[in-house]
């Protein structure tokens, strides 16, 4: 299988397991035996989450929990650790595996749905839903999302979209950014089908809640596929936020009775109450009829809103968020020892509306395995930035707003030298006026100031000038910056600058560092090329020769195992050849007087008499010539012959530019040559005397 590179990932449509979650019987039978064997039955349980998602299976979520920002350009998602988790159950309520996932990520806005509190898992699904093996439950209590059929048809994904909203990513385990702490590099990702957009119509932030729901046994409740729409206008699928104003301490009567005054909130009346009101209003006085008409209008308005047919005016969601202090509640809950339970409960603030008590349509329940809330504000997105982008050529003056009056005053400030006064903002942010002149001037100018010319500038700020009127003349500074940008736009200039930085600049920096650390002085840089690296190498070799123990460490032992000696032939022949003895003569003498006496009488060849090696004149001349050649080669490598050699031991203060180099110091090799010459002279003198 192909392993993804770091920074990349491979997408797979799904990873369907061989079996789904449930209880199985493994029956083992033996056949072909001379006797009958009883089959062995083993009970096996394949477990998987059903009503709650373990925290160790959630690697990341987007948008982050309790976050506030511009999230309208990306679909919310949740990343799961186990690659087969979205397909470990069959959403159709069957045993065989299916490529349709049983999980869906649903994003609801505040006021569209209700999140329950801890409820028995048997009540977390829509009444009448048939589940495969209802006794298969991972917890005793869970949460469910209560939504009406109108909301399901508007914001829930259809069955055909479930496979497209779930996939598997294969990443490199060493890629910490993509792996997110996973142990095998295989991640399951569930996407939502709704963008959490900002309410641009009312210019207010919207608080959303993302819920990972279980759709097992409720595929038929999902909406049918709809044709593609190129654009849409955002609006709440249904607004139940009016229920948040009900005082829970009033009692159960306002929840079932209509036409009850709850501080300006009118609850929907039942059909028989409305009909009775209309019948009684026919014979009632005019004032009573007007009161009943207003009451019926209020009831109809609220009732239609709760049925999802209209929109109800409400306070800004951002104000609701600040008023309820949901974000602060989540942060406070995170500090509690029971943070896991309290944070999940605090995330549901604003989504605990008693929808089922007032809805006139069927309310569906979907088990919620994980949920988190976030807020989408008016932050800039890529689309909004591109729409607000004002393009134009360099130097284009932006057009003033239509409502802005024209600026009074004379025309542009221009002087005879061609300078024009422009508004300038300093680095500190102070608005000032500055002078600028382009390359075209109305009269000849002095191009070469002569000896008074300023030194070479290294930045644009070095060319800023203050003229007698107190303003700055930014002409040269602007020309410097424009020229620098034009030069950097050429690849050849950038390449030459990089080569200078890596070669000349780097060599100069190394020379300065070496001059401070080395015990000897470096040669002066002249027009003649000097190979600084080779010169330093030769001087370093001299230092190592003078102090070998300090630089190279202790010497190797005089005798070491060495390499294995290969001996060919008889042992006595090899030993005799090594000692320079005549083995045949030695054996013949040994037969007469014995081998020990024969060895005692044998003379051993000696390379030199008295430990002094005789060297003739020709050898001395050859040695001196070779030595001179090596010395000349070493000097030519460090510096060409045309360059004056500077002794590394001479103090810097005593060296002049034209001073002649002192003779080189004597070393051990010079002493060896002179001793060899003295020995040759003494040998010749002794031979002459004899």
Helices and strands as residue ranges (DSSP letters): E 10-12, E 22-28, E 40-46, G 55-57, E 58-62, E 68-69, E 77-80, G 85-87, E 103-109, E 114-115, E 119-120, G 121-123, E 141-148, H 149-155, H 159-162, E 166-170, H 176-179, E 186-191, E 206-214, G 219-221, G 241-245, H 253-256, H 271-281, H 286-306, H 317-324, H 326-334, H 339-347, G 355-357, E 363-376, H 382-387, E 413-414, E 420-425, E 431-436, G 450-452, G 460-463, E 465-466, E 472-473, H 475-488, H 491-500, I 501-505, H 506-517, H 532-546, H 548-551, H 571-579, H 583-593, H 595-601, G 609-611, H 617-638, G 652-654, H 668-689
